[in-house]
Structure formats: C-alpha cells, structure tokens
Amino acid sequence: MIESKGWNWEIVKEDKNSIWKNPSIESYYLVNRWKSKNKKDFLDLGCGLGRHSILFGKNGFNVFCFDISENAIDRTRKWAEQENLSLNFKVGDMLNLPYEDKSIDCILCRNVISHTDTEGMKKIIEELKRVLRKDGECYLTLGSKDSWAYKQNWPIVDENTKLRMEEGPEYKVPHFYADYDLIKDLFKEFSIEKINQIENFYEKDEETYTSFHYHLLIKNM
C-alpha cells in the first residue's frame, strides 16, 4: 500500500473567489437531501480549505472536518472562527479515520479518496462502512479510466493507480482510476443509490483538456 500524501495546500493562495472557497454544485443538493432525512453528523472527508465544512455548518449540521494536511485544517479552522461556527477538526490519514463505529450520518468526499492506490482504496471503503450509521449516506467522486490523466506516461503504482506528475498542489500525489465494473465490485457492501460519469472541460496553455469523474451516492446497509 502506497504512503498517503495530501495536497500541498501551502502553495494555494487565499482567494475568496477561487473554487476552493466556493462549494461544489452538488453540495447544495446534498444539504437539502440530508436535511430532509434528518441527518445531523456530517463528515467532510478531505475538507481542504473548508468550502463544504462551512456550508454544512451554516446549515445546522454537526460538522467534522478531516484532512491529512495541517495547513488545510488550520485555514478551515480560521475561516470557521470568522463565521462564528463551532466545528470539529482532526488531522489524520483517511486509511484510519479517528471516529467511532457508526458515528456519522453523512459523508462528502469530493476528489479525495482517489488519492491512494488500489489497496488503499479498499481500506478507505472499509473505513467508510465502519463509521457510517445504518442508512448513512456518502457522496464521493472517483477518477475515471476514460480520463486524459490515466492515459499519460506517468509512474505506475498498480494497474489502477498512477502518480500525477504535473507541477502544482497535486504533484506526485497518487491517483486511483476506476471503471464501472470496478466500482460495482469495490462498493458491493453498499447500496449504490446513484452513479454518473461526468466529463469536465478546462483550458490550459490555450489548449482544451477534459477529465472524467464518477460521482457516486452510496448508502450503508
């Protein structure tokens, strides 16, 4: 199993207009969904700079902020203080979550749990299963093998994992990539409520690139 490595958040500047300060589109749906199901204990797994932690905190959830990066946790804590929110903070490795069995109602891990190899992925899924209550839900994303990045000549960790070699906060961070059949096998102990593959477009150096991610909503049985 490869050693866990988080984003280098120290090189990401503070900017209230950046995507790292603005919640993802689906997070608003999840706030309403989980409110309607009376879910309260929310884990922001891989919270980064806190965009989802703050959103859920403002909506009355009991928020647990978790990241491997001390810099990310420190910046999220500072933001929460500015918003007068009382959140819970932990620095650690997602391979061993510091939460009790069946203590969490809902989890969001967007572009997070892919930062490991295949054996690490299996361990993380076991941890999700352990900490979620019965009927607890988790929304997560996984890199797809249809992505441009998976097809690059980057160092291979295993048949599903490569080290990303682009300069930036993800440099040399492992990335796990899946396909539909692999997802069905990995999450066989859960009920898969929704699964979509989404293509994203972005511009870099006057070139257009695309990436594919699977978006999953799973429920603990």
N, C-alpha and C positions, 0 to 999 in steps of 0.2 A: 504494500500500500504506500502510495507516494505521500510525502510530508505535506501537510496542509500549508497553503500560502495564500494570504489575502491580498486584496488590492493595496497599492501604495497610495493611500488617501492623502498623504502628506504633500504630494505634488498636485493635488486637485485644489484649485483656488476657491475661496469663499465667494459665491456669487448667487444671490437670491433668485436670479433668473435662469440658473442652469437647470438641466434636467435632474440633477442630483438633489435639488431643493424643491422640486415640484412632483407631486405624486403621479404615478402611472395612471393611465385611463381606467384600467380595470379595478384599481384600488377603491374607487368611488362606488362601483357596483358591489364590491365585497363588503364595504362598510354597511351598505343598506341591506345586503343579504344576511350578514351575520347579526345585525341588529334585529332583524325580523325573526331570527331563530334564537334570540335571547342569549347569544354567545357574548361573554364578557372578557375572558382571559385570552389576550392576543399576544402572540409571539412574532416579532419582526426579526426573522432569522436572516442574519446578514444585513443589518439595518443601515450600513453605510453612513451617510450624513444625516439620516433620520427623517427623510421625507414622508415615509409611511408611519413611522412611530408617532410623529407629531399629528398627522391626520387622524389616526385612530385615537390618540389621546384626547384630541379636541372633540371627538365624538363619544366620549364617555367610556371607552374601553380601558381595562386594566392592562397596561402595555408593558411587555418585557422586551427590552432592546438588547440584541445579542450580535456581537461581531468579533472576529479574530483580531481586528485592528484596534489598538488602544486609542489611536488618533481619531478614528471614526466614532468610537464611544464617547470620547471627551468632547468632540464637536456636537454630537447629538445631545449630550447632557447640557451643554451650554445653551443650545437652542431651546431645549425644554424649559430651562430656567427662565429664559427670556419670555416664554409663552405662559409662565406660571403653571406648568404641568408637572405633576409628580409621577415620574416613570421609573421603571426598574431597569438597571443596567448590569450587564455581565460581559466580560471579555473572555473568550474561550474558543475552542475548536468544535465545529459542528459535528465531528465524529463522536463527541462525548458531551451531549447537552447537559448543562448543570441544572436540570429541572426534574422534579419528582414525576414518577409514573402517573399518567392520566391526570395531569395538572393543567393542561392547556385546551382551550376550546377551539381556537382557530390560529392558523399559521400562514403567513405570507413570506415566501422566499423567491423573490424575482431576480433571475440571473445570478443565483448564489450557489445552489448545491451542485451546479456543473463544475465548480472549481475543485475537482478531485479526479481520481481515476475510477476504474470500474469497481474495485474492491471497496474503495472509499464510498462510492455511491450506494452500494449495498448496505454499508454500515450506517450511513446517514438515514436511509429509508427505515432501517430498524429503529433508529432514534426517533424519527417522526411517529412511527407506530407506537412507541413506548410512551411518549409524553402526551399524545393526543387522547382526550377522553373518547368514550364510545360516541359515535356520530359526530365527533370533532372533524373539522374540515381543514384542508391545506390547499392553498393555491401556489403553484410553483411553475417555473419555466426550465426547460432543458434545451441545450443547443441541439440542432438537427444535423444529421449527416448530409443533408442537402446543402448545408451552408458552404460558402466560399472558404471559410477558415478551415474547415475539416479537410478540404482538398489541397491545402497548402503543404509544401515540403518542409514542415516543421518537425521538431523532435517527437518521435512516437514513444508514448509511455506504455500503452497497450492498444488492443485493437479498436478501442472506443475513445482513446484519450491522446491529446497532443499538448505540447507546451506552446502557448501563444508567444510569438517572437516579435510582435510589433512593439515599438517604443511607446511607453505610456504607462498608466497605472496597472495594466494587466500583464506587463512584460514578464515572461517566464512563469506565469500562473497557469497551472494545468486546466485544461478544458475537456470535459467529457461530452461526447456527442452520441445521440440516440436515434433510433428509428422506431416506427410504430410497434413492431413485434417485440423489440427490446423493452419498450415502455410497458407493454402488456405483461411481460414476464416480471419485470422489476417490481411492479405495483400490484401483483396478484393478490396480496393480502389486504388490499384496499378495494373499495368500490370506486371506480373511475366515473365521476359524475359528468365531466366534460373533458374533451381533448381536442385541441385545434393546433394546426401548424400555421404559423403566421410568418409572412415574408416582410422584412423591413428593408427599406431603401435608404441609403445615405451617400453623401457626396464627400469625396476626399481627393485633394490634389487634382481637381477638375475631372475626376473620374466618378462614375456611379458604381457603387457596390451594393450587394444585397446580403442579407443574413436571414436564416430561417430559425425559428424557435418554436418548440412545442409548448403550449400553455395547457396545464392540467389543473382540474379541480378534483381532488380526491377526498373520500370520506372514510374514516376509520370504522371498521365493522366490529 
